[in-house]
Amino acid sequence: MGWFTGTRPPTLGVTDGLLQPVPVHRTNAVSSTATTEYHRIEPLAAGPDAAATFERLRRWLAARPEARMVDQQPGYLYAEFTSRWLRFVDDVEFLLDAPAGVIHVRSASRLGRKDFGVNRARIEVVRRALSDG
């Protein structure tokens, strides 16, 4: 671990069927349930077989060398992504909403006030990986 890992937030997870809100006073996070324009990102499409898409997501995350799976539950995944050089850690969560056909996302840096678009870019990489099948 490095100096920039930070501490795992105690408030992660699902409450009342939703991922936790992102801190709106910092520009180092995105969420598909955020209400502010900067923080808002579209959820991932789960397609007609939401469970299969969610399993593909789980396998994709497990294969990523920069990701460490922390929690896996039916319909919920939590991984820590660590940057290569300075070892910054971001907390990334996925919540399946099968009836709506989407996977909600939350990706937030533990440290700093800005992330220079890293969390948004990460979710877009995940989106492309899932759409490629």
N, C-alpha and C positions, 0 to 999 in steps of 0.2 A: 504494500500500500504506500501511497505517496502523501505528501503534505496537503494535497488539494482534494482528498477524497471526501472530506466533510463527514457529517453524521447522518445516518439514515433517519429521515423524518418519521416521527411517531404517528403521523396522521394519514398515512397512505392506506389504500384499500377502498372498499365500497361501503357507503352509508346511504341507506334508503334507496338502493338501486342505482346510485351514481358514484362516479369517481370524485375524489376530493377536488375542490376548486383550486386553481393555480393562484399564486400571489399576484395581484394586479399591479402592485407598486414596483414590480421588477419585470424586465423584459428578457427573462431567461427560461420561459416555459410556454408550452402550447397545450391546448386541450380541446377536444371536440365538444365539450359542454361549457366552454368559457363564454362569457357574455361580452367581453371587450374585443374589439376588432383585431388588435395586435395578437392576442393570445388564442383566438379562435382558429381552429383547423377542422376541416371536414373529417367525419369518422371514416373508417375504412369500410369498403363495401364487403359484405359477407356473402353475397350471392345467394343462389337458390338453396345451396346446401351449407348453411351457416356453420354447422358443427364441423364439417370437413375443412372449410376455410380456416376456422379457428385452430384446428389441428395442424394445418399447413403452417400457420403463423407460429405455433408452438415449436414445431420442428425447425423452422427458419431461425427463430431466436436461439434455440439450443445449439445450432451449428455456428453461430457467430462467435468468433474468438474474443471480441470486445464486450460481449454480453455474458452476464452470469444470472441464471434463473434463480430468483429468490423465493417466489411463491407461485404455485400452480394449483388452481382449483377449477372445478367445472365452470367454464365461462369467465374466468379471471386469470390473467397472467401478470406477473411483476418481475421485471429484470433490471439489473443495474448495468449500465453501459459505462465503460471506463475508457477515457481518451488515451491514445497511445503514448504521447510524450509526457505530458504533465500529470497524467493519471487523475484528471477531473472525473467525478462520478455523476451521472445523471440517472434519475429514477424514472422508469418507463413502465406504464401500466396499460393493460388492454382489458376491456370489458365487453363481452358479447351481449348484444341485444338481438337475439334471433328473430323475434316477431317483427322488428323494424328492419331486419336484414343488414345490420351494421355492427361494426366493432368500434366502440368508443375508445379513445386514446387520451393519454396524459403523459407528457414527457417534460421533465423539469430538471434543471441544474440544481445541485445542492448548494453551490457557492456562487458568489458574484451577483451582480445586478443585471448583467447582459450575457447573452450566449452567442451573439453574432450569427444567429439563425441556425445554430447547430441542431437544436431540438426539432425545429420545423423540417429541416433537411432530412433528419433521421426518419421522421414519420413518412415523408414522401418516398424515401428509399424502401421502407416497409410496404407502402402502398404499391409501388412498382413491382416489388417481389411477389406480392400476392396476386397482382393482375397478370403476371407472367405465367402463373400456374405452377 
